[in-house]
């Protein structure tokens, strides 16, 4: 079935990215805190989670560069849908509000493409300024 084919592709991609990763890539997600009900106008303390990605960092190819949002000088991070959080493997769906760090340099995510575009992801393409 199609879902089995994607499951196999996902497993192979996870294995390949774990083996052929380049550099250290982390994704940081900050979640707003819940305000105290007695002082709802004061935001709660946010929490931050740092995920380690199995990822390959490459230049943007001509078919992805649109000259407006994605430039030829940008970087494309090909990331596994599996990440590591506090030593445990987790499924991760990147968000545009997340930030990436490539070898310690913080990058703002400009665009995210899920591959395939619908259903469970086999990999993600995250575009950042170089």
Residue frames as a rotation matrix with the C-alpha (Angstrom) as fourth column:
UNK 1
0.575 0.818 0.000 0.00
0.818 -0.575 0.000 0.00
0.000 0.000 -1.000 0.00
UNK 2
0.377 -0.402 0.835 1.03
0.238 -0.829 -0.507 3.65
0.895 0.390 -0.216 -0.38
UNK 3
0.794 -0.065 0.604 1.33
-0.555 -0.481 0.678 4.24
0.247 -0.874 -0.419 3.38
UNK 4
0.796 -0.551 0.249 3.72
0.322 0.735 0.597 1.27
-0.512 -0.396 0.763 3.63
UNK 5
0.393 -0.661 0.639 5.84
0.814 -0.073 -0.576 2.72
0.427 0.746 0.510 0.80
UNK 6
0.448 -0.194 0.873 6.10
-0.227 -0.969 -0.099 6.04
0.865 -0.154 -0.478 2.64
UNK 7
0.928 -0.138 0.346 6.91
-0.318 0.193 0.928 4.27
-0.195 -0.971 0.136 5.91
UNK 8
0.586 -0.750 0.308 9.82
0.769 0.634 0.081 2.54
-0.256 0.190 0.948 4.15
UNK 9
0.261 -0.464 0.847 10.95
0.548 -0.651 -0.526 5.82
0.795 0.601 0.084 2.56
UNK 10
0.743 0.058 0.666 10.76
-0.434 -0.716 0.547 7.56
0.509 -0.696 -0.507 5.95
UNK 11
0.883 -0.428 0.191 12.88
0.103 0.575 0.812 4.84
-0.458 -0.697 0.552 7.61
UNK 12
0.365 -0.771 0.522 15.50
0.929 0.263 -0.260 4.99
0.063 0.580 0.812 4.84
UNK 13
0.377 -0.176 0.909 15.61
0.181 -0.949 -0.258 8.81
0.908 0.262 -0.326 4.98
UNK 14
0.912 -0.026 0.410 16.00
-0.401 -0.274 0.874 8.79
0.090 -0.961 -0.260 8.78
UNK 15
0.694 -0.682 0.232 18.88
0.501 0.688 0.525 6.28
-0.517 -0.248 0.819 8.46
UNK 16
0.272 -0.602 0.751 20.56
0.874 -0.172 -0.454 8.17
0.402 0.780 0.480 5.60
UNK 17
0.532 -0.045 0.845 20.37
-0.116 -0.993 0.020 11.55
0.839 -0.109 -0.534 7.33
UNK 18
0.945 -0.242 0.221 21.72
-0.195 0.125 0.973 10.05
-0.263 -0.962 0.071 10.55
UNK 19
0.467 -0.796 0.385 24.68
0.748 0.588 0.307 8.68
-0.471 0.145 0.870 8.57
UNK 20
-0.169 -0.537 0.827 25.29
0.938 -0.345 -0.032 11.64
0.302 0.770 0.562 6.24
UNK 21
0.828 0.473 -0.301 24.47
0.554 -0.775 0.304 14.60
-0.090 -0.418 -0.904 8.48
UNK 22
-0.098 -0.846 0.524 26.67
0.666 -0.447 -0.597 17.66
0.739 0.291 0.607 8.11
UNK 23
-0.631 -0.255 0.732 27.57
-0.245 -0.830 -0.501 19.83
0.736 -0.495 0.462 11.08
UNK 24
-0.775 0.426 -0.467 25.51
0.611 0.313 -0.727 20.23
-0.164 -0.849 -0.503 14.22
UNK 25
-0.639 0.658 0.398 21.94
-0.149 -0.614 0.775 21.36
0.754 0.436 0.490 13.63
UNK 26
-0.767 0.461 -0.446 19.55
0.601 0.274 -0.751 22.14
-0.225 -0.844 -0.487 16.46
UNK 27
-0.308 0.778 0.548 16.01
0.257 -0.487 0.835 23.47
0.916 0.398 -0.050 16.44
UNK 28
-0.951 0.018 -0.310 14.83
0.296 -0.252 -0.921 25.64
-0.095 -0.968 0.234 19.33
UNK 29
-0.213 0.950 0.227 11.13
0.397 -0.128 0.909 25.94
0.893 0.284 -0.350 20.10
UNK 30
-1.000 -0.018 0.026 9.82
-0.014 -0.483 -0.876 28.42
0.028 -0.876 0.482 22.67
UNK 31
-0.267 0.955 -0.130 6.32
0.661 0.280 0.697 27.83
0.701 0.100 -0.706 24.00
UNK 32
-0.332 0.178 0.926 4.52
-0.447 -0.894 0.012 30.70
0.831 -0.410 0.376 25.77
UNK 33
-0.957 -0.021 -0.288 3.80
0.243 0.479 -0.844 30.12
0.156 -0.878 -0.453 29.44
UNK 34
-0.010 0.999 -0.037 0.33
0.683 0.034 0.730 30.05
0.731 -0.018 -0.682 30.95
UNK 35
-0.458 -0.156 0.875 -0.49
-0.336 -0.881 -0.333 33.19
0.823 -0.446 0.351 32.96
UNK 36
-0.925 0.200 -0.322 -1.48
0.373 0.325 -0.869 32.92
-0.069 -0.924 -0.376 36.60
UNK 37
-0.172 0.951 0.258 -5.31
0.830 -0.002 0.558 33.19
0.531 0.310 -0.789 36.73
UNK 38
0.408 0.330 -0.851 -5.04
0.817 -0.549 0.179 35.86
-0.408 -0.768 -0.493 39.44
UNK 39
0.056 -0.434 -0.899 -2.84
-0.219 -0.884 0.413 38.04
-0.974 0.174 -0.145 37.16
UNK 40
0.446 0.193 0.874 -3.88
0.630 0.626 -0.460 37.12
-0.635 0.756 0.157 33.60
UNK 41
0.994 -0.083 -0.074 -2.31
-0.111 -0.765 -0.634 40.29
-0.004 0.638 -0.770 32.17
UNK 42
0.166 -0.981 0.105 1.17
-0.885 -0.101 0.455 39.06
-0.436 -0.169 -0.884 33.12
UNK 43
0.478 0.012 -0.878 2.45
-0.648 0.680 -0.343 36.41
0.593 0.733 0.333 30.69
UNK 44
0.932 -0.161 0.324 3.59
-0.112 0.722 0.683 33.12
-0.344 -0.673 0.655 32.15
UNK 45
0.017 -0.999 -0.049 7.19
-0.636 -0.049 0.770 31.99
-0.772 0.018 -0.636 31.97
UNK 46
0.625 0.197 -0.755 7.90
-0.760 0.371 -0.533 30.51
0.175 0.907 0.382 28.51
UNK 47
0.458 -0.506 0.731 9.53
-0.100 0.788 0.607 27.13
-0.883 -0.351 0.311 28.15
UNK 48
0.295 -0.476 -0.829 12.24
-0.953 -0.210 -0.219 26.32
-0.070 0.854 -0.516 25.65
UNK 49
0.652 -0.132 0.746 13.01
0.051 0.990 0.130 22.94
-0.756 -0.047 0.653 24.08
UNK 50
0.067 -0.715 -0.696 16.15
-0.935 -0.288 0.206 22.30
-0.347 0.637 -0.688 22.02
UNK 51
0.833 0.269 0.484 15.97
-0.064 0.915 -0.398 19.41
-0.550 0.301 0.779 19.54
UNK 52
-0.355 -0.923 -0.146 19.01
-0.463 0.038 0.886 17.91
-0.812 0.382 -0.441 17.83
UNK 53
0.698 0.648 -0.307 18.30
-0.540 0.194 -0.819 17.19
-0.471 0.737 0.486 14.17
UNK 54
-0.189 -0.631 0.752 19.76
0.501 0.597 0.627 14.62
-0.845 0.496 0.203 11.83
UNK 55
0.814 0.515 -0.269 20.20
0.128 -0.610 -0.782 17.02
-0.567 0.602 -0.563 8.94
UNK 56
-0.137 -0.799 0.586 22.24
0.951 0.059 0.303 17.84
-0.276 0.599 0.752 5.88
UNK 57
0.428 0.195 -0.883 23.02
0.118 -0.980 -0.159 21.49
-0.896 -0.036 -0.442 5.13
UNK 58
-0.258 -0.437 0.862 23.39
0.919 0.164 0.359 22.41
-0.298 0.884 0.359 1.45
UNK 59
-0.895 0.001 -0.445 23.14
-0.142 -0.949 0.282 25.47
-0.422 0.316 0.850 -0.74
UNK 60
0.143 0.989 -0.043 19.80
-0.186 -0.016 -0.982 26.27
-0.972 0.148 0.181 -2.30
UNK 61
-0.573 -0.264 0.776 19.33
0.639 0.449 0.625 24.75
-0.514 0.853 -0.089 -5.74
UNK 62
-0.989 0.118 -0.089 18.03
-0.148 -0.766 0.625 26.81
0.005 0.632 0.775 -8.67
UNK 63
-0.461 0.875 -0.151 14.63
0.286 0.307 0.908 25.08
0.840 0.375 -0.391 -8.59
UNK 64
0.070 0.483 -0.873 14.05
0.993 0.051 0.108 26.31
0.097 -0.874 -0.476 -5.00
UNK 65
-0.685 -0.391 -0.615 15.38
0.485 -0.875 0.016 29.88
-0.544 -0.287 0.788 -5.33
UNK 66
0.262 0.858 0.442 12.54
0.958 -0.175 -0.229 32.24
-0.119 0.483 -0.867 -6.23
UNK 67
-0.448 -0.565 0.693 14.58
0.663 -0.729 -0.166 35.46
0.600 0.385 0.702 -5.99
UNK 68
0.108 0.553 0.826 12.16
-0.317 -0.769 0.556 36.96
0.942 -0.322 0.092 -3.45
UNK 69
0.826 0.238 0.511 11.79
-0.556 0.197 0.808 34.80
0.092 -0.951 0.295 -0.34
UNK 70
0.665 -0.604 0.438 14.42
0.301 0.754 0.583 32.16
-0.683 -0.256 0.684 -1.13
UNK 71
0.668 -0.525 -0.528 17.70
-0.719 -0.638 -0.276 33.44
-0.192 0.564 -0.803 -2.56
UNK 72
0.724 -0.466 -0.509 20.47
-0.063 0.690 -0.721 31.53
0.687 0.554 0.470 -4.32
UNK 73
-0.308 -0.896 0.320 22.76
-0.411 -0.178 -0.894 32.46
0.858 -0.408 -0.313 -1.40
UNK 74
0.319 0.519 0.793 20.47
-0.942 0.083 0.324 30.85
0.102 -0.851 0.516 1.21
UNK 75
-0.850 -0.524 0.048 20.94
-0.523 0.832 -0.184 27.43
0.057 -0.181 -0.982 2.78
UNK 76
0.290 0.894 -0.341 18.61
-0.721 0.439 0.537 24.45
0.630 0.090 0.772 2.59
UNK 77
-0.649 -0.389 0.654 18.56
-0.739 0.528 -0.419 22.14
-0.183 -0.755 -0.630 5.59
UNK 78
-0.004 0.595 -0.804 17.26
-0.503 0.694 0.516 18.68
0.864 0.406 0.297 4.73
UNK 79
-0.601 -0.181 0.778 16.00
-0.798 0.080 -0.598 17.33
0.046 -0.980 -0.193 8.05
UNK 80
-0.810 0.285 -0.513 14.68
0.254 0.958 0.133 14.02
0.529 -0.023 -0.848 9.26
UNK 81
0.136 0.911 0.389 11.18
-0.333 -0.328 0.884 13.92
0.933 -0.249 0.259 10.77
UNK 82
0.707 -0.025 -0.707 12.87
0.606 0.537 0.587 12.27
0.365 -0.843 0.395 13.79
UNK 83
0.207 -0.639 0.741 14.80
-0.399 -0.747 -0.532 14.42
0.893 -0.185 -0.410 16.27
UNK 84
-0.175 -0.316 -0.933 16.44
0.752 0.569 -0.333 13.97
0.635 -0.760 0.138 19.65
UNK 85
0.242 0.283 0.928 15.17
-0.420 -0.832 0.363 15.79
0.875 -0.477 -0.083 22.74
UNK 86
0.229 -0.249 0.941 16.98
-0.971 0.003 0.238 15.21
-0.062 -0.968 -0.241 26.04
UNK 87
-0.685 -0.679 0.263 18.45
-0.647 0.733 0.208 11.96
-0.334 -0.028 -0.942 24.67
UNK 88
-0.254 0.684 0.683 15.11
0.230 0.729 -0.645 10.54
-0.939 -0.007 -0.343 23.48
UNK 89
-0.961 -0.001 0.278 14.01
0.277 -0.058 0.959 10.08
0.015 0.998 0.056 19.87
UNK 90
-0.218 0.914 -0.341 10.87
0.234 -0.290 -0.928 12.08
-0.948 -0.282 -0.151 19.07
UNK 91
-0.032 0.319 0.947 8.79
0.996 -0.067 0.056 12.94
0.082 0.945 -0.316 16.01
UNK 92
-0.348 -0.145 -0.926 9.16
0.380 -0.925 0.002 16.62
-0.857 -0.351 0.377 15.14
UNK 93
0.318 0.456 0.831 7.19
0.939 -0.271 -0.211 18.88
0.129 0.848 -0.515 12.82
UNK 94
-0.709 -0.664 -0.238 9.15
0.689 -0.724 -0.033 22.14
-0.150 -0.187 0.971 12.38
UNK 95
0.532 0.832 -0.156 7.31
0.795 -0.554 -0.247 25.45
-0.292 0.007 -0.956 12.70
UNK 96
0.299 -0.381 0.875 8.17
0.567 -0.667 -0.484 28.76
0.768 0.640 0.017 11.07
UNK 97
0.789 0.057 0.612 8.36
-0.382 -0.735 0.561 30.27
0.481 -0.676 -0.558 14.58
UNK 98
0.816 -0.577 -0.046 11.20
0.461 0.599 0.655 27.88
-0.350 -0.555 0.754 15.53
UNK 99
0.623 -0.711 -0.326 14.84
-0.778 -0.607 -0.163 28.87
-0.082 0.355 -0.931 15.13
UNK 100
0.887 -0.434 -0.155 17.70
0.362 0.865 -0.347 26.76
0.285 0.252 0.925 13.82
UNK 101
0.532 -0.846 -0.040 21.31
-0.661 -0.444 0.605 26.78
-0.530 -0.295 -0.795 14.87
UNK 102
0.929 -0.357 -0.100 23.87
0.166 0.641 -0.749 25.46
0.332 0.679 0.655 12.39
UNK 103
0.032 -0.954 -0.299 27.21
0.787 0.209 -0.580 24.80
0.616 -0.216 0.758 14.10
UNK 104
-0.322 -0.117 -0.939 26.13
0.887 -0.385 -0.257 27.28
-0.332 -0.916 0.227 16.79
UNK 105
-0.995 -0.014 -0.095 25.07
-0.023 -0.928 0.372 30.09
-0.093 0.372 0.923 14.42
UNK 106
-0.331 0.944 -0.017 21.39
0.327 0.097 -0.940 31.01
-0.885 -0.316 -0.341 14.93
UNK 107
-0.993 0.083 0.083 19.29
0.064 -0.215 0.975 31.14
0.098 0.973 0.208 11.77
UNK 108
-0.341 0.935 -0.095 15.73
-0.541 -0.278 -0.794 32.32
-0.769 -0.219 0.601 11.17
UNK 109
-0.561 0.234 0.794 13.60
0.582 0.793 0.177 29.88
-0.589 0.562 -0.581 9.20
UNK 110
-0.762 0.231 -0.604 12.30
-0.502 -0.801 0.326 31.54
-0.409 0.552 0.727 6.02
UNK 111
0.146 0.778 -0.611 10.30
-0.955 0.272 0.119 28.65
0.259 0.566 0.782 4.59
UNK 112
-0.523 -0.217 0.824 9.48
-0.484 0.871 -0.078 25.00
-0.702 -0.440 -0.561 5.37
UNK 113
-0.002 0.507 -0.862 8.58
-0.925 0.327 0.194 22.36
0.381 0.798 0.468 2.79
UNK 114
0.016 0.091 0.996 7.28
-0.571 0.819 -0.066 18.97
-0.821 -0.567 0.066 3.87
UNK 115
-0.286 -0.133 -0.949 8.10
-0.899 0.380 0.218 16.07
0.332 0.915 -0.228 1.54
UNK 116
-0.556 0.466 0.688 5.67
0.715 -0.154 0.682 14.68
0.424 0.871 -0.248 0.48
UNK 117
-0.779 0.222 0.586 3.38
-0.239 -0.970 0.050 17.71
0.580 -0.101 0.809 0.77
UNK 118
0.227 0.894 0.387 0.53
-0.881 0.019 0.473 15.70
0.415 -0.448 0.792 2.34
UNK 119
0.787 0.107 -0.607 0.47
0.091 0.954 0.286 12.79
0.610 -0.280 0.741 4.77
UNK 120
0.830 -0.528 -0.177 3.33
0.267 0.098 0.959 11.79
-0.489 -0.843 0.223 7.06
UNK 121
0.703 -0.617 -0.355 6.61
-0.709 -0.651 -0.271 13.56
-0.064 0.441 -0.895 6.30
UNK 122
0.796 -0.600 -0.078 9.57
0.551 0.771 -0.319 11.65
0.251 0.211 0.945 4.88
UNK 123
-0.376 -0.885 -0.276 11.79
0.925 -0.375 -0.057 14.72
-0.053 -0.276 0.960 5.30
UNK 124
0.745 0.515 -0.425 11.63
0.500 -0.852 -0.157 18.49
-0.443 -0.095 -0.892 5.68
UNK 125
-0.172 -0.734 0.657 13.38
0.857 -0.440 -0.267 21.20
0.485 0.518 0.705 3.68
UNK 126
0.642 0.269 -0.718 14.03
0.640 -0.704 0.308 24.23
-0.423 -0.657 -0.624 5.88
UNK 127
0.224 -0.514 0.828 15.32
0.739 -0.464 -0.488 27.35
0.635 0.721 0.276 4.14
UNK 128
0.659 -0.132 -0.740 17.45
0.562 -0.568 0.601 29.85
-0.500 -0.812 -0.300 6.08
UNK 129
0.898 -0.439 0.014 19.66
-0.355 -0.745 -0.564 32.81
0.258 0.502 -0.825 5.20
UNK 130
0.501 -0.781 -0.371 23.33
0.598 0.623 -0.504 31.83
0.625 0.031 0.780 4.97
